[in-house]
Amino acid sequence: MVALEIVHASNAQLRELGPGLVALFVGATSGIGEYTAKAFVTNTISPRVYIVGRNTAAAERIINECKLLNSDSRVEFLKGDVSELREVDRICAEIKDKETKLNVVVQTQGNLHLRGREENPEGLDRKFTLTYYSRMRFITNLLPLLQTATTSTPHFSRTLSVLGPGHEGKLNFDDLELKNTFSVGKCASHSIVMNDFMAEELALRETGSSFVHSSPNLVMTGGARELPFWARLAIKVLSPVMSPFAVNAEETGARQLFHATSGMYPPAKPAAGSATAVGTPVPEGVSILKGLNGEVGSGGYAVDWDGKATGKKSILDEYHSKGVGKIVWEHTMRVFARLDKAEQ
Ligand SMILES: NC(=O)c1ccc[n+]([C@@H]2O[C@H](COP(=O)([O-])OP(=O)(O)OC[C@H]3O[C@@H](n4cnc5c(N)ncnc54)[C@H](OP(=O)(O)O)[C@@H]3O)[C@@H](O)[C@H]2O)c1
């Protein structure tokens, strides 16, 4: 476990990366995304931050709170429903109009519901799109900006997807998209395993950036708002029992920011001659993490809430031996190609 004092000290060193870092937080109008965006604003010099979600009132509140945390920050709300990939594309185009580089992309979009499969205009389930397809679409659309960030001071870029490594389940290879076999449990298993393998695959291809899939542990957020009344009531009744086991808002923001910026999770090939290309320096007493492919410093990581490596070994070993990284990559690119074709 990386001690919280180490996390705070590392985050404070983000200022040494210089002014004008640019970051995108998708799903930051609430919960883990909001806490992480605020930690970023607090620890950086004149940052430019984009937050994505649907709730305008929440975004306005967060923008005002960020101004109080750092008066030199510039935070902008990009409103959109990213359970549809055409909305992801529209938002990415807007970012590309405004910025030439992106140092950090943090994604926490998701919802908790028991409604079953809900198809979007692209033929994908909306929940699955939030936790997997939209996240990969943001990353692949924005790769040119992540690459540019590695070619100019501080030569640093990273993506962080917060979901659930350590809770991998089996994939249905006959229905990776879950068109015919959707359930909330299968959606979680597919999203988690596919986030893992895409972090690994992206790191192989984009060696100057790193790609992290992290777990938040239990965090008391508004995440239950779409559950039926009886489930919300049960959570409310149980919350005094659950709270002591939860990670609080401030610690969550600090720890996820650490995952998004620490040199513990470097790219496979950071820009030569730049100490900041790995992020903030690796703190004393901890070492560079072993990546998803088993190599230390591989650039693609599954990280537990407390900073250490995670992932269900039995499933990851079996899927590595079956070449699942290639299968997941090709599936995802096929889905994106289908969308591109439909848009033409
Ligand atoms: N909290 C936990 O204990 C916990 C544990 C394990 C994993 N996780 C995972 O961590 C992630 C974040 O969880 P959280 O607890 O922070 O949830 P949260 O407080 O509900 O935040 C979810 C964020 O996603 C955004 N979002 C939801 N649907 C959207 C849509 N269609 N379009 C655009 N944005 C959308 C929400 O914004 P708008 O409402 O403004 O659209 C909100 O900003 C989720 O994927 C969750 O599954 C959480």
The ligand as an SDF file (V2000), in Angstrom:
LIG
                    3D

 48 52  0  0  0  0  0  0  0  0999 V2000
  -18.3340    4.4320   -5.8720 N   0  0  0  0  0  0  0  0  0  0  0  0
  -17.8730    3.2030   -5.7300 C   0  0  0  0  0  0  0  0  0  0  0  0
  -17.8100    2.6410   -4.6170 O   0  0  0  0  0  0  0  0  0  0  0  0
  -17.3760    2.4540   -6.9360 C   0  0  0  0  0  0  0  0  0  0  0  0
  -16.8130    1.1700   -6.7350 C   0  0  0  0  0  0  0  0  0  0  0  0
  -16.3360    0.4600   -7.8290 C   0  0  0  0  0  0  0  0  0  0  0  0
  -16.4020    1.0200   -9.1060 C   0  0  0  0  0  0  0  0  0  0  0  0
  -16.9620    2.2590   -9.2800 N   0  0  0  0  0  0  0  0  0  0  0  0
  -17.0110    2.7990  -10.6490 C   0  0  0  0  0  0  0  0  0  0  0  0
  -16.3750    4.0690  -10.7060 O   0  0  0  0  0  0  0  0  0  0  0  0
  -17.0290    4.9100  -11.6720 C   0  0  0  0  0  0  0  0  0  0  0  0
  -17.4350    6.2180  -11.0090 C   0  0  0  0  0  0  0  0  0  0  0  0
  -18.3260    5.9260   -9.9430 O   0  0  0  0  0  0  0  0  0  0  0  0
  -18.9220    7.0340   -8.9760 P   0  0  0  0  0  0  0  0  0  0  0  0
  -19.2830    6.3440   -7.7200 O   0  0  0  0  0  0  0  0  0  0  0  0
  -18.0340    8.2080   -8.9520 O   0  0  0  0  0  0  0  0  0  0  0  0
  -20.2840    7.3720   -9.7450 O   0  0  0  0  0  0  0  0  0  0  0  0
  -21.1220    8.7380   -9.8300 P   0  0  0  0  0  0  0  0  0  0  0  0
  -20.9130    9.5730   -8.6380 O   0  0  0  0  0  0  0  0  0  0  0  0
  -22.4920    8.3300  -10.2020 O   0  0  0  0  0  0  0  0  0  0  0  0
  -20.4350    9.4720  -11.1020 O   0  0  0  0  0  0  0  0  0  0  0  0
  -20.6630    9.0000  -12.3920 C   0  0  0  0  0  0  0  0  0  0  0  0
  -20.3370   10.0790  -13.3840 C   0  0  0  0  0  0  0  0  0  0  0  0
  -20.6590    9.5640  -14.6780 O   0  0  0  0  0  0  0  0  0  0  0  0
  -21.4230   10.5310  -15.3740 C   0  0  0  0  0  0  0  0  0  0  0  0
  -22.3510    9.9050  -16.3010 N   0  0  0  0  0  0  0  0  0  0  0  0
  -23.2640    8.9220  -16.0400 C   0  0  0  0  0  0  0  0  0  0  0  0
  -23.9830    8.6650  -17.1460 N   0  0  0  0  0  0  0  0  0  0  0  0
  -23.5300    9.5210  -18.1030 C   0  0  0  0  0  0  0  0  0  0  0  0
  -23.8820    9.7410  -19.4510 C   0  0  0  0  0  0  0  0  0  0  0  0
  -24.8500    9.0310  -20.0540 N   0  0  0  0  0  0  0  0  0  0  0  0
  -23.2240   10.6890  -20.1510 N   0  0  0  0  0  0  0  0  0  0  0  0
  -22.2440   11.4270  -19.5490 C   0  0  0  0  0  0  0  0  0  0  0  0
  -21.8460   11.2500  -18.2830 N   0  0  0  0  0  0  0  0  0  0  0  0
  -22.4960   10.3070  -17.5670 C   0  0  0  0  0  0  0  0  0  0  0  0
  -22.2000   11.2760  -14.2900 C   0  0  0  0  0  0  0  0  0  0  0  0
  -22.5170   12.5750  -14.7750 O   0  0  0  0  0  0  0  0  0  0  0  0
  -23.9980   13.1120  -15.1630 P   0  0  0  0  0  0  0  0  0  0  0  0
  -24.9540   12.5600  -14.1820 O   0  0  0  0  0  0  0  0  0  0  0  0
  -23.8030   14.5980  -15.1310 O   0  0  0  0  0  0  0  0  0  0  0  0
  -24.2440   12.6350  -16.5480 O   0  0  0  0  0  0  0  0  0  0  0  0
  -21.1600   11.3510  -13.1760 C   0  0  0  0  0  0  0  0  0  0  0  0
  -20.3310   12.4670  -13.3790 O   0  0  0  0  0  0  0  0  0  0  0  0
  -18.2260    4.1230  -12.1940 C   0  0  0  0  0  0  0  0  0  0  0  0
  -17.8850    3.5070  -13.4040 O   0  0  0  0  0  0  0  0  0  0  0  0
  -18.4360    3.0540  -11.1040 C   0  0  0  0  0  0  0  0  0  0  0  0
  -18.9950    1.8640  -11.6440 O   0  0  0  0  0  0  0  0  0  0  0  0
  -17.4450    2.9820   -8.2260 C   0  0  0  0  0  0  0  0  0  0  0  0
  1  2  1  0
  2  3  2  0
  2  4  1  0
  4  5  1  0
  4 48  2  0
  5  6  2  0
  6  7  1  0
  7  8  2  0
  8  9  1  0
  8 48  1  0
  9 10  1  0
  9 46  1  0
 10 11  1  0
 11 12  1  0
 11 44  1  0
 12 13  1  0
 13 14  1  0
 14 15  2  0
 14 16  1  0
 14 17  1  0
 17 18  1  0
 18 19  2  0
 18 20  1  0
 18 21  1  0
 21 22  1  0
 22 23  1  0
 23 24  1  0
 23 42  1  0
 24 25  1  0
 25 26  1  0
 25 36  1  0
 26 27  1  0
 26 35  1  0
 27 28  2  0
 28 29  1  0
 29 30  1  0
 29 35  2  0
 30 31  1  0
 30 32  2  0
 32 33  1  0
 33 34  2  0
 34 35  1  0
 36 37  1  0
 36 42  1  0
 37 38  1  0
 38 39  2  0
 38 40  1  0
 38 41  1  0
 42 43  1  0
 44 45  1  0
 44 46  1  0
 46 47  1  0
M  CHG  2   8   1  16  -1
M  END
$$$$
